Amino acid sequence: YLAAAQAGRRLMAEHDIQVIHAVNPYDGWAASLARSSGRAGLVLSIHGDFPTEQHQRWKSRWRRRAYLPLERAAFRRCDVVTTSSAWLQGRLSGIIGRTPAVVIPNGIVEPPESSLMPGRSQLLLEETRPVLLTLNNLYAFHRRQGVKLLIAAAPAILERFPSAQFWVVGGVNDPARDRESLDWARQEAGDLPFVFTGYRPGHPYDLMAAADAYVHPSFLDNSPTSVMEAMVLSRPIVATRVGGIPEIISHEETGLLVPPEPGPLAAAVVRLLEDPGWARSLGERAREEALRSFAWSRIGEQFAGLYQDIWQRRRHAEDRGRVEEESKRNGEEGHAP
């Protein structure tokens, strides 16, 4: 981070940089050293609940204790903190302190039509079987808890829809870790009709668009873009009411929200499959909301406005300081003997 700070300082000396944007506390700390007392504004954006995620891993717990002073310094030295949900802003309020903070959601780009072309037969999905899809890397502890929740809910769903199939898509693009994760997942699922694809290069828009519903079982989530992507693809959604998800999904308006329990999760999925027309209308309203609230063009406008505001405030503060310094200097000269 010290090397990054030195490199940043050289860049700022060579170019007229007006705003620095860091996307994690440690980069934010390095950026604060790089700009020193310069005119550039500093934005620090936090997109995940990193304190909880790191606390779940033993090594990360100790590393975070060592890095905590850097985190506090990063939050205190920046001009504004952005979080992608009000829930996360509340979680971080103690470390953010008096630094101004605003909520700017994650943004999504509507997928190109070409990525949605393959039909079910090309994707090895049977036309008559309900397909329930979720994105999950199968590696992080809280991701595995979500998979276990879906597996626990599956028997009740299969009781009503025996031909239903569960697709779990994702990995971490590390062969050894993905192999271990797939072995774990398949053992957990047993004989239940689960398909674990593992890591797939590129985004699985094709599978998501072909699924009957997108299910997002989670115990820990800030502002999952996968839910937004399912929305823009008009998928009916069932998600757990945790973290910042209720800021994305409106219950019974753009999806269904349930507590992180097998019974309610299964009941919500069955409800969607029993009423395809209503599920379709949920998906249509979800798409309208996604394009209205989470399109990258809208999110980009919010960040652009934030950059402009920060730059103007820092410039005015610098001008005011210069005037006060000149006034003070002139006063001292006027009183000179």
ChimeraX attribute file (.defattr): number of C-alpha atoms within 10 A of each C-alpha:
attribute: neighborCount
match mode: 1-to-1
recipient: residues
	/A:1	13
	/A:2	13
	/A:3	10
	/A:4	15
	/A:5	20
	/A:6	16
	/A:7	14
	/A:8	19
	/A:9	19
	/A:10	13
	/A:11	14
	/A:12	18
	/A:13	12
	/A:14	9
	/A:15	8
	/A:16	10
	/A:17	14
	/A:18	18
	/A:19	17
	/A:20	19
	/A:21	15
	/A:22	21
	/A:23	15
	/A:24	17
	/A:25	22
	/A:26	20
	/A:27	20
	/A:28	27
	/A:29	26
	/A:30	24
	/A:31	28
	/A:32	28
	/A:33	19
	/A:34	24
	/A:35	23
	/A:36	13
	/A:37	8
	/A:38	15
	/A:39	17
	/A:40	21
	/A:41	24
	/A:42	24
	/A:43	26
	/A:44	25
	/A:45	22
	/A:46	20
	/A:47	19
	/A:48	18
	/A:49	19
	/A:50	16
	/A:51	14
	/A:52	13
	/A:53	16
	/A:54	15
	/A:55	15
	/A:56	14
	/A:57	13
	/A:58	9
	/A:59	10
	/A:60	14
	/A:61	16
	/A:62	13
	/A:63	13
	/A:64	16
	/A:65	12
	/A:66	11
	/A:67	13
	/A:68	16
	/A:69	11
	/A:70	18
	/A:71	20
	/A:72	17
	/A:73	18
	/A:74	26
	/A:75	28
	/A:76	19
	/A:77	18
	/A:78	23
	/A:79	20
	/A:80	21
	/A:81	23
	/A:82	22
	/A:83	25
	/A:84	22
	/A:85	25
	/A:86	20
	/A:87	21
	/A:88	22
	/A:89	23
	/A:90	11
	/A:91	15
	/A:92	17
	/A:93	13
	/A:94	10
	/A:95	16
	/A:96	21
	/A:97	12
	/A:98	11
	/A:99	14
	/A:100	13
	/A:101	20
	/A:102	15
	/A:103	17
	/A:104	20
	/A:105	25
	/A:106	19
	/A:107	19
	/A:108	20
	/A:109	14
	/A:110	13
	/A:111	14
	/A:112	9
	/A:113	9
	/A:114	9
	/A:115	14
	/A:116	16
	/A:117	13
	/A:118	13
	/A:119	14
	/A:120	15
	/A:121	9
	/A:122	9
	/A:123	11
	/A:124	9
	/A:125	16
	/A:126	13
	/A:127	11
	/A:128	8
	/A:129	14
	/A:130	18
	/A:131	21
	/A:132	23
	/A:133	25
	/A:134	24
	/A:135	20
	/A:136	24
	/A:137	20
	/A:138	27
	/A:139	18
	/A:140	14
	/A:141	12
	/A:142	17
	/A:143	19
	/A:144	20
	/A:145	16
	/A:146	21
	/A:147	23
	/A:148	18
	/A:149	20
	/A:150	24
	/A:151	20
	/A:152	18
	/A:153	20
	/A:154	24
	/A:155	16
	/A:156	17
	/A:157	22
	/A:158	16
	/A:159	11
	/A:160	14
	/A:161	16
	/A:162	13
	/A:163	14
	/A:164	21
	/A:165	22
	/A:166	20
	/A:167	22
	/A:168	22
	/A:169	21
	/A:170	22
	/A:171	23
	/A:172	17
	/A:173	13
	/A:174	9
	/A:175	12
	/A:176	9
	/A:177	14
	/A:178	19
	/A:179	14
	/A:180	12
	/A:181	21
	/A:182	20
	/A:183	12
	/A:184	14
	/A:185	21
	/A:186	14
	/A:187	10
	/A:188	15
	/A:189	18
	/A:190	10
	/A:191	8
	/A:192	15
	/A:193	17
	/A:194	19
	/A:195	15
	/A:196	20
	/A:197	12
	/A:198	20
	/A:199	19
	/A:200	12
	/A:201	9
	/A:202	7
	/A:203	12
	/A:204	14
	/A:205	19
	/A:206	19
	/A:207	21
	/A:208	25
	/A:209	23
	/A:210	21
	/A:211	24
	/A:212	21
	/A:213	25
	/A:214	27
	/A:215	27
	/A:216	26
	/A:217	31
	/A:218	25
	/A:219	18
	/A:220	22
	/A:221	21
	/A:222	23
	/A:223	26
	/A:224	18
	/A:225	15
	/A:226	16
	/A:227	25
	/A:228	28
	/A:229	24
	/A:230	25
	/A:231	28
	/A:232	25
	/A:233	22
	/A:234	25
	/A:235	30
	/A:236	29
	/A:237	30
	/A:238	26
	/A:239	24
	/A:240	23
	/A:241	22
	/A:242	20
	/A:243	20
	/A:244	20
	/A:245	23
	/A:246	19
	/A:247	16
	/A:248	22
	/A:249	23
	/A:250	14
	/A:251	16
	/A:252	13
	/A:253	14
	/A:254	26
	/A:255	26
	/A:256	24
	/A:257	23
	/A:258	19
	/A:259	15
	/A:260	19
	/A:261	16
	/A:262	19
	/A:263	16
	/A:264	15
	/A:265	27
	/A:266	22
	/A:267	16
	/A:268	20
	/A:269	24
	/A:270	17
	/A:271	14
	/A:272	21
	/A:273	22
	/A:274	13
	/A:275	10
	/A:276	13
	/A:277	11
	/A:278	15
	/A:279	24
	/A:280	17
	/A:281	17
	/A:282	23
	/A:283	24
	/A:284	20
	/A:285	18
	/A:286	29
	/A:287	23
	/A:288	14
	/A:289	20
	/A:290	26
	/A:291	19
	/A:292	11
	/A:293	18
	/A:294	23
	/A:295	19
	/A:296	16
	/A:297	14
	/A:298	17
	/A:299	16
	/A:300	14
	/A:301	11
	/A:302	14
	/A:303	14
	/A:304	11
	/A:305	11
	/A:306	15
	/A:307	19
	/A:308	13
	/A:309	13
	/A:310	19
	/A:311	19
	/A:312	13
	/A:313	13
	/A:314	17
	/A:315	16
	/A:316	12
	/A:317	13
	/A:318	14
	/A:319	12
	/A:320	12
	/A:321	12
	/A:322	12
	/A:323	12
	/A:324	12
	/A:325	12
	/A:326	12
	/A:327	12
	/A:328	12
	/A:329	11
	/A:330	12
	/A:331	11
	/A:332	10
	/A:333	10
	/A:334	9
	/A:335	7
	/A:336	7
	/A:337	4
